[in-house]
Amino acid sequence: MNWMRLVELLKGQKVYLQTHNYPDPDALASAYGMQVFLRAHGVETTICYAGNIEKNSTKRMIEEFGIEAVHIDELKDMKESDYIVTIDAQKHNSNITDFPGDEVACIDHHPTIVPYFYQYSDIRICGACASIVADYFRQSDVNLDVNTATALLYGVKMDTDSFNRGVTDFDIEMFGYLHKVANNYKITSLYNSNMEIEDLYAYGEAIRNIKIYDNVGFARISFDCPDALIAMISDFILGLDVVELSVVYATRSGGYKFSVRNETDIYHAGTITQKALQGIGGGGGHFSMAGGFMTKDGLESLGENPNFMIRQRFMDVIAQELEEYNKRQ
Ligand SMILES: [Mn+2]
């Protein structure tokens, strides 16, 4: 990371900070933090996204912190020569729409699926993108105000499921840095109102449909749900004592949207999701958490009993992964 190079690159340009589609608290907190950081160095930016902000709790977070994020439909004047910094996302990933501007920089914490050359790239594998953004404040000695520290800390907490998921020493270090400044009461209050009544229907259906094969839990939801909710349910299923890897999927555009969680050191959720959905959709992610999708055509190609086929595909890949793990031991 070389924050001065980033500032020099963006100075004098029209700059957009683009999150992944359907931005979650980590994406929004990271974009907001970057905006405050860049403003302190004389660079004005616009935060933008495609898709919707789905969860009430995320909408509330935006209000609480005063984050201004503009939907692509309201951005008619973006030009090809304008600069884009992708935040919590990388160009060419399936979860980010290609906007007209030029993706000159990337700040992200996900493994790269499709490599792309940015003029400035800061991709560090850690629990939350907000941890990386916090590091910009620390390294450059820009004043970290309470609102920004609180937003970033909330992003870290949400993306790491309170330091239980994908967390690294670096996230903990940044937690210490943010915690000194943040309004911790505000974080607790936001954190404890994450669930909406409608979410319970999705939980209900997942619980009714759950199938356990060995140490793997599968659950299907027959209606469209926000990504964040599918992820929460996947975490919930992982909480079962007998489940070490959970695969939760919900109907989306004629196919399915997947969320996969892993608590072992044997499997890699990203690899498993990618392999299991190859040819019928796509996916990827971290060792502990991954997302994926299956297209309508992919689903139709699975024939009469698609749910059985989905479980079969995952179990086959999981068996291969276990075999490779045992070989390495
Ligand atoms: Mn993130």
Boltz pocket constraint, residues with backbone or C-beta under 6 A from the ligand:
constraints:
  - pocket:
      binder: B
      contacts: [[A, 26], [A, 27], [A, 88], [A, 109], [A, 127], [A, 128], [A, 129], [A, 159]]
      max_distance: 6.0
